[in-house]
Amino acid sequence: MKKIMLLTGVLLSLPCLSACQKETNSTNSTSTSQETSSTTTISSETSISSSSQDETTQTSSSLQAQPVLDILGIQAGDYSSLVGTWRDNLGNTLTFDKYGALAEYPTVKMGPNSNIHNNVLELSVQNSEQMSSFRMVFIPQNITYSPTYEDGTSSPDASDTSKDRILIGQNIINSNPDYVYYRVDTP
C-alpha cells in the first residue's frame, strides 16, 4: 500500500515538473528583458557556486599537501611531518628528508636533547664537521611562541601563527619575522 502511494506521488509530481520547464521556456521566449535578467542571475549564482567549489578544492588540496607539524613525532625520531622545503623571508631554505637530514647541511644531525614547552619543540642540532651545536624550534600552526629569556623578558611572536614554523640559531629571537622558516614545498 505504501509503495502504491509513493508511486502515485511521484507520478503526480511529474506534470508539475514538466509545467515548470515549459513555463521557463515560454518566459525566455516571451520577454527579452526577463531573459537577460534571469540569465544574469543564473550566471551570478553559477559563478558564486563555482568559486566556492574552487576554494573548497584548493583548501582540501593544500591540507592534503601540507602535513601538520608533529612535534611528538619529531621528538621521537619520526621526521615525516618535516619533509619538504622551508624558507624564511630572506630567501634562506631548509630542505628536510624523511630521516630529518638537511640537504643544505649534510653534516648536521638532529640531537638527542629536546624539550616540549607550551606545545613547542626545542631541539638541539649537532654539526659534526664543526663540533658545534645550535637549537631548532618547531612551532605548529595556531601556537604562539614567546620564550622567556634569562633576564626575565620575553618578545612577542611576530610570525604568522596560522602556519607551521621553524626557528634556528644559538640565541632564538622570535620577534623578527624575517628569520622564521615556513613550509613552501612538500614533495
C-alpha positions, 0 to 999 in steps of 0.5 A: 500500500505504501509503495502504491502511494509513493508511486502515485506521488511521484507520478503526480509530481511529474506534470508539475515538473514538466509545467515548470520547464515549459513555463521557463521556456515560454518566459525566455521566449516571451520577454527579452528583458526577463531573459537577460535578467534571469540569465544574469542571475543564473550566471551570478549564482553559477559563478558564486557556486563555482568559486566556492567549489574552487576554494573548497578544492584548493583548501582540501588540496593544500591540507592534503599537501601540507602535513601538520607539524608533529612535534611528538613525532619529531621528538621521537625520531619520526621526521615525516611531518618535516619533509619538504622545503622551508624558507624564511623571508630572506630567501634562506631554505631548509630542505628536510628528508624523511630521516630529518637530514638537511640537504643544505647541511649534510653534516648536521644531525638532529640531537638527542636533547629536546624539550616540549614547552607550551606545545613547542619543540626545542631541539638541539642540532649537532654539526659534526664537521664543526663540533658545534651545536645550535637549537631548532624550534618547531612551532605548529600552526595556531601556537604562539611562541614567546620564550622567556629569556634569562633576564626575565623578558620575553618578545612577542611572536611576530610570525604568522601563527596560522602556519607551521614554523621553524626557528634556528640559531644559538640565541632564538629571537622570535620577534623578527619575522624575517628569520622564521622558516615556513613550509613552501614545498612538500614533495 
